[in-house]
Amino acid sequence: MKTVSMGLSGIEYHLGLPGTVGGAVVMNSKWTNPLSYVGDVVESALILTRAGEFKEVKSRLF
């Protein structure tokens, strides 16, 4: 996996869950008795606005 080779890891246990990354962050994707939540490890996200511009949104947790 390209992300693992870049040192990005920690949410592998979500592999196989249907949905999107955005949905996982907003809805805190989880299985029963999760070790952690996706939203807990996201520091920031680069989003594409409706106007076609990129915007960085930082987490309130970090």
N, C-alpha and C positions, 0 to 999 in steps of 0.2 A: 504494500500500500504506500502510495506516495506520501500521505500525511505522516505515517509512522517513520518513514525514512527521513522526514524533516523534523522529527522529534515531537510531533503533535500526536498525542495519544491521551487516553483516559476515558473515552466513552465507547470503547469496543463492545461492552456488554449490551449496548443498544442495537448491535448488528442484527438485522432480520426484522426489526419492528417496522411496520408500514408507516409511512408519513414523510414529512419533509424536515429539514434541519430547522427551519423557521418555526414550524409547528412544535417541534420538540422543545425548543427554547421557550416559546410562549406558554405552552401547555405543560411544561416540565415532564416530558416523556419519561415513563418509568415502567418497570415491572413490579410485581408484588414484592414488598420489602426491599426497595432499592438501596444500593450502597451509596449512591449520590444521585443528584438530578442533573440533567443536561444544563439547565440554566445556572447551576452553581459553578460551572467551570468556564463559562463564556465571559471573557473580559470585555470584548467589544465585537461589533459586527459592521461590516461594510455593506450598506444596502443601496439599492437602486431606487430612486424616487420615481414617482409618476411623471415627473418632468424630465426624466432621463439623466438625472445627475446622481453621482455617488455621494453618499453621506456616511460618515462613521458615527455609530451610536455606541456609547460606552455603557457598561453595566453599572448599576447603582451599588453593586456588591463590592467592587474593587476600588 
